[in-house]
Amino acid sequence: MNRGTTDARLLPAVHEAFLGSDHPPVQPRPLIGQSWRRALLHGLDPDRGGVFPPPLPVEEVEHRRQTSRLGGLLPQLREGLGGFVDMERQLMVVTDGEGRVLWREGNRATIRSADRVEFSVGAAWTEERVGTNGIGTALVELRPVQVHSAEHFVRTHHTWSCAAAPLHDPRDGRLLGVLNVSGPATVFNPATLPLVTAVAKVAEGELRARHWESVERLRAVAAPLLSRVGGRALAVDREGWIAAVTGTVPVGRVALPKAVQPGRVWLPSLGLCSLEPLPDGWLVRLAETPCEVVAHRVVLDLRAARGWTVTVAGATGEWSHELSPRHAELLYVLVLHPAGRTAAELAADLFGDASRTVTVRAELSRIRRTLGGVLDHRPYRFADGVDVRLLRPDEPGRLLPGSAAPAVVAARGDGPYHR
């Protein structure tokens, strides 16, 4: 972990100063300070935390295990972390995307200690419930984090140290869950976070390899079918990745609606199409007469802590798509600036560095492929005549939690150190 300049011996004093509005001996790490402020917004008690929902029933835990893509990765996770966990008196924990503990294994004495703070299978370890912790803070930040000792918001967790990394589905970027290693703070090992991060990346690589194997299987089924289809058509998997194409130019991936059903559907990137089910995918037939993509309303919904969506409505129907954190930031900034932003201005808004225009243009190219005629460029903005609506959290501090984009940080009211 990189704990910055915060000496572990000063952490209790930093924590108490924050809660008591005193001047801290040193500043907490920005990641920790922001998480503490979120805990206060959630109304958590630093002595007891929040109200724990009951653990999931055994049947529900088993259902989530069976339907999670992470279950098939347990052998790789154990191989990567098992020896370290045994040697360092740690626990390996895997949660789902809601922070519910699905698997927990490791040192028996540490398991007993975990039970005393309700760190058990089926429990919810989100920031909303227990404040700053490896699992919950990784779910918010969507990046690897280490939370050591008194960096935890709740005092009863100060005897723990944990390192966690989010696990994403490489097919669509969806958050699958969190890989976490926790143990006594007295045996803190600075190698824990790099190790957890590396094992998480290996696991995501395994998911990516399995995905491309499934695309190849779909291609073998779809290619003969497309050879008999007249007109323009594509075969895509359930996440929109193209396996085969005829009569049109392949685009890499088609953004499908959140709820896909057979029949006619309007896709902002393709226009009017019809969908027919294939084994593990869809046959997408494009309309014979190209349909101009004309949107009259866009709703950007950023109210949740994650799972942000954009909904586009036009004369031919309505379509919703889940956004990545970066695309949520981009669209939020464009809503704030209806007259448009240059690539340099967007780079400053997102990164605090106006020179990062190449990154901005690449991200905008991806999102324009998804949203079709909804976005214009030179400057980048929502198209003329589109009614754009923004749904944001009631509390400014809950806007896109975990985002470090200067435009978002300013909207949340985050300062270097204040409650």
N, C-alpha and C positions, 0 to 999 in steps of 0.2 A: 504494500500500500504506500501511497504517497500522502502522508498525513500533514504535508506542508511544514510549517514551523511550529505546530502545536505540540508542545512537550506533553507526553502522556500524564506526567505528574501534575500538570496544571489543569487537566481536563475537568476534574470536579469543581475547581474554582471558576472556570469558564462557564460551566453549566449553571452553577448557582448564581453567578453574576447575571447571566441572561435571564433567568427566572425572576431575579429580584431587581432588575433594571439598574444594577450597579455597573461600574466600569470594569470590564474583564481584564485580567492580567495580560492576556493576548486575545486576538480575535479567533473565533472558531473557523475552521475551514469553511469556505463559502457554501459548499454542498451541505455541510452539517447545519450551518446557520439558517439556510433556507428551509431545511427540513424541520428544524425546531419551530420556525415561524408557522409552517404548515400545521404542525401539531397543535399549536395554540389556536389556529383558525378552526381546527377540528374540535376544540374544546376539551382536549385531553388533560387529565390530571397527571402531573409528573410523578406522583407517588403510586398511582394505581393504573394509569393508562385509561383506555376507553372501556366501554362495555363489550366484553367478548361475546360474539354470537356463539351459540353452541357448536361444538365440532360437528362436522358432517357425519351422518349415520354411516355405518360400515358399508351398507349397500351403495350409497352415493359415492363414497370414496372409491369403491371397486369399479363403479360405472365410469368415473372420471379417469381412473387408471387405464381401463380398457379402451376408452375413446381418445386418449391423449397420444400424440405422436412421440411423447417423451418416454413412454414405457419401453419401447423398442431400443432406446439408447442406454438403458440402465447398465448393460454389460460394459459399454465403453466408458461410462461415467465411473463405474466401480474400478475399472482397470486404471483409469487416470488418477483417481483420488484415494482408492482403498488403502494403499500402504501409508500414505501421509496421514489419513484419518486415524488409522490404528496407532501409529507411532506418536501422534501429537494429542491424543485424547480428544478428538474432535467428532463432530457429527456431520454426515453428508445429508443434506435435505434437498428435495426437489419439490417445487410447488407448481400449481397451474397458473394461468394468467391472472387469476383472481387472488393470488397469494395464499391459496389453500394448500396446506402440506399434504402431498400425496404419498411421498416416500421419505422415510427417515431411518438411517442406520449408522452405526458407529460404536463408540466407546460406551459400555453399559453404565458406568458411573455418570457420564455426561448425559446419557438419556434420562437417568433418574433426576438429574438437576433440571433438565429441560421440562420434564413433566411438572415440576413445581412452579414453572412460570407459564404453563399451558402451551408449551412449544411442542405440540403433539400432532400426530396424524389427524387430518381433518380440520385443524385449527386454521383461522384466518390471520395471517401476519402482514397485514397492510398498514401503511402509515395512519390511515384513518382509525385503526383499532388500537395499535400499540405504539404509535409514534415512530421516531427514527430507529430503523433497524435495517440490517442488510437486505432482507427480502423486500420489505415495503418500500425502502428508498430506491432500490434497484428498479422496482416496478414503476416508480415515478420518473426517475432519471433516465431509464432505458439505457443504462450503461453500467459497467462493473463498479461496485462501490465496496469500501471497507468501513465498518462502523466499529470503533474500538472503545470499550469501557464506558466512560462517562460521556461519550458522544451519543450514546443512546439517550432518548428523551426521558424515558421512564427510569426512575432510580433503581428499581429492582432488576434492571437489565445491565447495570453497570459492571457486574462481574463477568460479563460475556464479551467476546470479540467475534465478529462475523465478517465473512467476505462473500459477496454474491455477484453473479453475472446473469443478465437476462438471456433467455434462449428464444430465438426467433425462428419462425418457419421461413426458410429461404424461398419458398414458392411465392409467397405473397407479403412477406415482411411481418406477418401477424405475430404478436407476442404469445409464445406458448407457455412460458413459465419462467422460473428462476432456479438456477443451481446455486446452492448456498453451503458453505462450510462454517460451522460455529463451534466454539469451545470456550474454555475458561480464559478470561483476559490475562491471567497470570502466566499462561504459556503462549502468549501471542507470538506468532512467527511472521515476519515481514514477507516471507515468500508465499503466504497463503493466497493473497489476491492475484498475483501473477499466475499462480498455478490454476486457480479456479477459472480465471479468464481464458487461459490456454485450453483447458479441458472443455469449456463451453464452446470455444471456436471449433475444436475438433468435432464435437457433437453436431454443431450446425453444418460442418462440412460433410458429415455422414448423411445428414438429412438431404443435403443438396445432391449428393451422389445418387441417393435412392430416388429423388425426384426425377432426375434426368433419365434414370432407368425406366421409370414409369412413362415418361414422354416417349421414349423409344418404343415401348410396347404399344402405346396408343398410335404411333406413326405406322407401325406394322399393320394395325387393323384399319386405320383411316385411309392410307394411301390408295389401296385398291378401290375403296368406296368413292373417294374424290375423283378418281379417273373416270367414273361413270356419271358424275354429277355435272349437269350443264350449268353455265353461268359462274358467278364468283362465289367461292365458299372456302371456309377454313375449318380445320379440326383443331380444337383446343382442349386442354385438360380442364379440370374443375376450377383452376385458378386463372385460366385464360392464356396459359402458355401454348404457343402454336406448335402443333406436331406436324401438320401438313397443310398445304394451301393449293388452290387452283384458281386461275382466272384473275388473280389480284396480286398485289405486292405484299409479301410477309412483313409484319411489323414487330415481331418479337413476342409481344404479349397484348392481348385484348383485355381491357378492363371490363369485367362483367359486373352486373348489379350484385348487391349483397345477397339478395334472395333470387336465385336463378330458377326459372321455370320454363318448360317447353312452350313454344308459341312465338308470336311476334313480339319483338322488343326493340326499343330505341336505344342505341348505344352512341353516346356523344362522339366517340372516335370513328364510328363506321356508318352511322345513320340507321335507317330502318332495316332490321334483320329478322330472320326466323331461326329459332333454336330447336334442334332435335337431339335427344340424348344418344350418347355413344358410351361404350364401356369406359368408365372413369373420365368422361369428358363430354364435349358437345360438338355437334355439327352446326356451324354458323353459316347460314345462307344470306348473302347480301342482296338487298332489293335490286331487281333488274334495272330500274331507273334510279340513279343516285338520288338520295333524299338529302336536301340541304339541311344541315344541322342548325336549327334556329332555336335558341333557348330564350325563354322570357323571364325565368326566375331561377336564382341560385341561392340556396340556403347553406351557410357554413355553420355547422353545429359544433361548438367547442365547449359545451357545458360540462362534459364528463372529464374525469381525470385522465382518461385514455379512451381510445375507440372513437376518435373524432371523424365526422362524416361531412361530405359535400353532397347535396341533393340538387339535381338539375332537372327543371321541368320545361317542357316545350310542347308544341302543338301535337306531337306524336306520342307524348307520354312523359313519365317521370322516372328518374334513375338515380340511385344512391351508390356512393362508393366510400369505403373507409380509407382514411388518409394516413400516410406516414407522418411522423413528427415534423420532418422538414417541410413536407408539402402543406401541413396544417399551418406552420409558421409563415410560409410564403403567401398562402391565400389570405391569412389574417392581415398581413402587411398590405396586400393589395386592396383589401376592404377599407383599410384606414386611409388609403390614398387613391380615391376614385379617378383622379386625373392621371394616374400612372406613375411608375418609378423606372428609372434607368437601371441597367445591370449594376452599375457602381453604387447607386443609392440602395438597391436591395442588398448588395454585399455588405454595406455598412449597417443596414437594418438587422441583418441576420448574423453577421460575424464580427461587426465592429471594425471591419477592414474593407475599405472600398476597392481594394485591388483584387479581391477574390471573385472577379466577374466570370471566370471560366466555370467555376463551380455553380454559380447562380444560373448561368445560361444552360448548363447541362440539366439541372433540376427542373428548370422551366420547360425545357424541351420535353422532358419525361411527362410532366403534368399536362402540357398542351396536347400530347398524344392521347392522354386519358380524357381530357375535357373538350377536345375538338374545338368548335367555334366559340366556346365560352370566353376564351382569353385572347386578347390582342397583344401586339408587341410594338415597340418603337413609339412610345414607351410601353412597358408591360402594364397591362390593366385589364379589367373586365370589359367585355365587348359593349359597345354602345347599345342602349335599349334594354339591357339586362337588369332586372330588378334584383339587387344583391342584398341579402339579409344575413345578419350576423347574430347568432345565439351564443351568448357568453355566460360564464358562471356568475352567480349572484355576488360572490366575493371576488374582487379583482385578484387577490392573492392566489386564487385557484385556477387562474388562466394558464393553460398549457404548462402544468407543473413539470419541472425538470428542464424546461427550455432555458438556454442561456443566451438566446438571441436578444440583443440590446433593445429592440423594439418591444419585445414581450416583457423583458425585465422591467422596463420603464412603465408599461401598462399595469404590471402587478404591484408597482410601488416598492420593489425590492431595493433596499439600500445596502451599503457594505456591512452595516451592523445596526439593526434596529428591530424592535418588536412590531 
